[in-house]
Amino acid sequence: MKHNFGAGPCILPKEVFQEASQAVIDFNNTGLSILEISHRSKEFEQVIQEAEALVRELLDVPSDYSVLFLQGGASQQFAMVPMNLLPEGGKAAYLDTGVWATKAAKEASKIGQVEIVASSSDKNYTYIPKEFSVPADATYFHYTSNNTIYGTEVFEKPNVNLPTVVDMSSDILSRVINVADYDLIYAGAQKNMGPAGATLVIVKNDILGKTGRTIPSILDYQAHAKAGSLYNTPPVFSIYVSMLNLRWLKEKGGISVIEQENIIKARTLYDEIERNPFFRGTANEEDRSRMNVTFVMDTPEQETAFLKLAQERGMVGIKGHRSVGGFRASIYNALGISSINALVDIMKEFEELSNK
């Protein structure tokens, strides 16, 4: 049996894989594959409408927000956000907590002025900065809620009096949030929502259209909202599988239920990291991510030996990012507690073997 701890694209529920695989052959008894139906057809219209309705229901999205399914990943949002929100000569405030936050700020700086209000780069992004101020003349404040590479997560929205934009690519749908606290949320689908290819954007309508910029239509949130995410050919399959996954999440009981499961999974793994003398967590305890658990060992030789044992036992994707080293266990929504327990057992096994 394989246990997929990969950081993305994500693990999805088996039920979702099964239904999606059938749809590739014959979608809803149409005699056509989901891969070949028209994005203008009534069949796909039902899919995208249900996907939007499920996002609104699961996250309790207020009615004055648009829910969009776009392309280009979170990386395209790094540019779309300032293009749509930052006026000529305007300033944006960014919190630097890792690679993706840094890239978001870099892209925004090509559109307008960016001020980094705080950074945890001094300690290789092992913590979330807490004390910082934002310039009063900034148009918006941007941060990344979960840092997949470094294993840190922001659980409480920073207390800033500015329109707030958040990249939730790797923790969207994993915990209860108040969408009304944010003015724009974006997330690549490939961590907790579906396969790579779709990007979710939830945006408060009244913050749009105020920059005075002329924006290419393909990069204009208002154009996509007006077209119901069908301005151009959307990523049909990714949206369809995301819809199936959203159905699965609703059937489980919704976000509050999956959040409790995620808390238990993360606590189980962190407890073993704390207990086992061969492993050491890399992120500050108060900022530890529930989605990406990062840990190291004392020597490269130990890490090589443990990785070999883990791979022999069916563990996939646990090697850490080169920026941190060691190991990274990504424990997204669809990864069951049985996989966490299997990894913990291997950590205990390694301890026993090493102490003989």
Disulfide bonds with the S-S distance in Angstrom:
none
